Amino acid sequence: MEINSIILRHVKMKLLNPFTTSVGTEDKEFVLAELKSKGG
């Protein structure tokens, strides 16, 4: 498979029911990767 393009997105979302520690309130962070090949 030949990859024509790669799109990376860094996403940070507020949680509906966040949990809090002594450090602070946590959000959800993750990376989405989109790969496009010659076949679609």
C-alpha positions as CSV (number, residue, x, y, z in Angstrom):
1,M,0.0,0.0,0.0
2,E,1.3,3.4,-1.0
3,I,0.3,6.3,1.4
4,N,-0.4,9.6,-0.4
5,S,-1.1,11.8,2.6
6,I,-1.2,11.7,6.4
7,I,-3.2,14.1,8.5
8,L,-2.6,14.2,12.3
9,R,-5.0,16.0,14.7
10,H,-4.3,16.7,18.3
11,V,-7.7,16.7,20.1
12,K,-8.5,17.9,23.7
13,M,-12.0,17.3,25.0
14,K,-13.7,18.3,28.2
15,L,-15.2,15.3,30.0
16,L,-18.9,15.3,30.9
17,N,-18.1,13.9,34.3
18,P,-14.4,14.9,34.9
19,F,-12.5,13.6,37.9
20,T,-10.4,15.9,40.0
21,T,-7.2,15.0,41.8
22,S,-4.8,17.1,44.0
23,V,-3.1,18.0,40.7
24,G,-6.3,19.3,39.1
25,T,-9.1,18.4,36.7
26,E,-8.3,16.1,33.8
27,D,-9.3,16.5,30.2
28,K,-9.1,13.8,27.6
29,E,-6.3,14.3,25.0
30,F,-5.6,12.1,22.1
31,V,-4.2,12.1,18.5
32,L,-6.3,11.1,15.5
33,A,-4.5,9.9,12.4
34,E,-6.0,9.9,8.9
35,L,-4.1,8.1,6.2
36,K,-5.0,8.3,2.5
37,S,-3.8,5.8,-0.1
38,K,-4.1,5.6,-3.9
39,G,-7.1,3.3,-3.6
40,G,-9.1,5.7,-1.5
